[in-house]
Amino acid sequence: MKHSTLNMWVNGRAVSLAVPEGEILLDTLRERLGLTSVKRGCEVGECGACTVLIDGRAVNSCLYPALTAEGKHILTVEGLQQPNGELHPIQQAFVEEAAVQCGFCTPGFILTAVEIVGTGKRYSREELRKLISGHLCRCTGYENILNAIERAMNESLEQREGEQP
Amino acid sequence: MFDVGSFYRAQSVEDAVRALAADPCALPVCGGTDLWVRNREGRDSGASYVSIQGLPEITGVRLDPDGDIVIGAATCFRDVAEDPIVQKFIPMLGEAAEEVGSPQIRNVATIGGNLCNGATSADSAPSLLILNALLVLKGSGGERRIPVEEFHTGPGRTCRLREEILCEIRIPRSAYQNRHGAYIKYGKRNAMEIATLGCAALVHLKEQKLAEVRIAYGVAAPTPVRCGKTEEILTGLPAHRETLERAAQCIRGEITPRSSWRASREFRLHIAGEMLKRALAEAIRRAGGHIDEA
């Protein structure tokens, strides 16, 4: 298969590589860049385990041709590490609320939570349920996952309010 | 790896049409949330894909000076749902867009792709049918405009030629002004679900009477369908509980759903009536009316 050049930003770093034209973003991230937080799940856009943020929006990377990411900013869980090596507040909230069981769905949920919390809006429990509806947790730990996202959202909103003059 | 002969990102609609015309194995792709799943299933193997994703000329929603709403075919469902013009003038379409797949799917899947797939279950189709949408297609032979009602020709089939690109979905001002509608989807889950049945209804309410009624369904036939007979019977009737009962009765005689693994024909016919009553009641409520019970 013919190769083409792909230039994108991954976790804040410029990446330039040659990929076959049919390559899927999920494979580029996992196999070429070693970002294995991005999980290979159903591969048909139903489970959300492969979710990454593309220009800030949650997308299933299993249905995304790598070449379509040209010029875009991709965020995976690896990119959430804080400068001092600590967990991101959203990851910490997942730990506090015991929102992780087998962990396979967790990276996807966390990235969707990053998008949710980043809006700076306050969502009701019902709205949060709809916002995470593109993720399946086969351990069915949804209650704790919702608790974690709610906690992260509230903490972030409190912090924002505190920062306002 | 997707099984592609080639993957070409078109620079413009004109460029896409040229690329499609030059290669008889080429297919246009936009968000790809259906087409890439097809490819994974071994269909369209080795095809040459021409991507039109994100082309600015066919992305976004605008209000033309004459009041027509123009939706770029490559606009993703999230952007349709969150668009202020859609929310203000045709909220039912925004609600239908919110019913598609999941948030991740809606960030990528496009309203144009939803129509071009030709599925009877397309969530946007019933609303576009009752908004009298006009589709603008561009191909080697130039531009043509066709009503959405004539677009679907069978299951998974449309009258779009292989080298044509659906560019715009136009909602005429006369079709939405003073009209209020609602879309109801029935599925076994609230998310990531293909409609068992979808029902859209729109009314023009004058002095508590249905001066105009438009009704359309998804999954009630091999293609999304308008229901002219029931529309005609309801026109002129009062916004009354009896009218809703009449609507439910008429619609069960008009549509021809089939049995599938999702639901039987009998079940679809039953919920079709119930969904129409609810959609009409909501449309009437939005039009400022109320349902007379007595």
Interface residues (C-beta under 8 A of the other chain):
Chain A: M1 K2 S4 P20 E21 G22 E23 I24 D27 E43 V44 G45 E46 G48 T51 I54 R57 A58 V59 N60 L63 Y64 P65 L67 T68 E70 T112 K130 L131 I132 S133 G134 H135
Chain B: M1 F2 D3 V4 S6 F7 R9 G32 T33 W36 V37 R40 Y49 S51 Q53 G54 R78 G101 S102 P103 Q104 I105 N107 V108 N190 A191 M192
